[in-house]
C-alpha cells in the first residue's frame, strides 16, 4: 500500500494530525485519572502509538 498520496495531501494530513492531537489530549486526561498500574501502562502505550502515527509523514517521505 502506498501512503505517499495521503501523507502529502496537505488538507487530509492536517485533518489527520488534528485528530491525532485530540486523541493524545484525551489519553493524557485518562492518564491523569487512572489509578491502576495496568491502566496507566496501557494509556502510555496508546500515547506512544499515537505519537508514532504523528511521525508517519516523515517516515514515509524518508526523513529521520
Secondary structure, 3 states (H helix, E strand, C coil): CCCHHHHCCHHHHHHHHHHHHHHHHHHHHHHHHCCCHHHHHHHHHHHHHHHHHHCHHHHHCCCC
